[in-house]
Amino acid sequence: MSSNNPSLIVIGKVAGAFGIKGWVKVISFTDPPEKILSYRPWQILKEGKPTTVKLKTGKPHGKTLVACLDGIEDRNQAELLNGYEIAIERQQ
């Protein structure tokens, strides 16, 4: 599902829903992994096409990270993002 857009860099992936309030589990490709939470806004790549999402907050949770995204209010919405890549604009 990688972007064909050269202005975007993939920095992670949504790994599923977390809890019932719309949080998502995140796999980070950044070093250190928590660095992904400092980039804003995120581009969620759906079938290679970016959609801008606002990261409201995020935190480490065990060996993974979890994030709360603006507009994602429940587990069902969060589950729809499972497997999508997270990208940022190259200039970020």
C-alpha positions as CSV (number, residue, x, y, z in Angstrom):
1,M,0.0,0.0,0.0
2,S,2.9,2.4,-0.4
3,S,2.4,5.9,-1.7
4,N,3.5,6.7,-5.2
5,N,3.7,10.4,-4.0
6,P,7.4,11.3,-3.8
7,S,6.6,14.2,-1.4
8,L,5.5,11.6,1.3
9,I,7.6,9.4,3.6
10,V,6.0,6.4,5.3
11,I,6.9,6.5,9.0
12,G,4.6,3.8,10.4
13,K,1.5,1.7,10.2
14,V,-1.8,1.3,12.0
15,A,-1.8,-2.1,13.7
16,G,-5.4,-2.2,14.9
17,A,-7.9,-0.7,17.3
18,F,-7.1,-0.1,21.0
19,G,-9.9,0.1,23.5
20,I,-13.4,1.3,22.8
21,K,-12.8,5.1,22.4
22,G,-11.3,5.1,18.9
23,W,-7.6,4.8,19.8
24,V,-5.4,2.9,17.3
25,K,-2.2,0.8,17.9
26,V,0.7,2.1,15.9
27,I,3.8,0.4,14.6
28,S,6.5,3.1,14.2
29,F,9.3,3.0,11.7
30,T,11.1,5.9,13.4
31,D,14.1,5.8,15.7
32,P,13.3,6.1,18.6
33,P,9.7,4.7,18.0
34,E,8.1,7.5,20.0
35,K,9.4,10.1,17.5
36,I,6.4,9.3,15.3
37,L,4.2,11.1,17.8
38,S,6.0,14.4,17.3
39,Y,5.1,14.6,13.6
40,R,1.9,16.4,12.7
41,P,-0.3,16.1,10.7
42,W,-0.2,12.5,9.6
43,Q,-1.3,11.3,6.2
44,I,-3.1,7.9,6.3
45,L,-2.6,6.1,3.1
46,K,-5.7,4.3,1.9
47,E,-5.0,2.4,-1.3
48,G,-2.0,4.6,-1.8
49,K,-4.0,7.8,-1.6
50,P,-3.3,10.1,1.4
51,T,-5.9,11.5,3.8
52,T,-4.8,14.1,6.3
53,V,-5.6,13.3,9.9
54,K,-4.9,15.3,13.0
55,L,-3.1,13.4,15.8
56,K,-4.8,14.5,19.0
57,T,-2.5,12.6,21.4
58,G,-0.4,9.4,21.6
59,K,1.7,7.5,24.1
60,P,3.8,4.4,24.6
61,H,1.8,1.3,25.7
62,G,3.9,-1.7,26.5
63,K,6.1,-2.5,23.5
64,T,3.8,-0.5,21.1
65,L,2.4,2.9,20.8
66,V,-1.2,4.0,20.8
67,A,-2.7,7.2,19.3
68,C,-5.9,9.1,19.3
69,L,-6.9,10.7,16.0
70,D,-9.3,13.5,15.4
71,G,-12.6,12.2,14.0
72,I,-12.1,8.6,15.1
73,E,-14.6,8.3,18.0
74,D,-15.1,4.5,18.5
75,R,-13.6,1.1,18.1
76,N,-15.4,0.4,14.8
77,Q,-14.0,3.5,13.1
78,A,-10.5,2.7,14.5
79,E,-10.7,-0.9,13.1
80,L,-11.3,0.5,9.6
81,L,-7.8,2.0,9.7
82,N,-6.1,-1.4,10.4
83,G,-3.2,-2.0,8.1
84,Y,-3.1,1.5,6.6
85,E,0.3,3.2,6.4
86,I,1.1,6.5,8.2
87,A,3.1,9.1,6.2
88,I,4.3,12.6,6.5
89,E,5.2,15.3,4.1
90,R,8.9,15.0,3.2
91,Q,9.7,18.6,4.4
92,Q,8.6,17.7,7.9
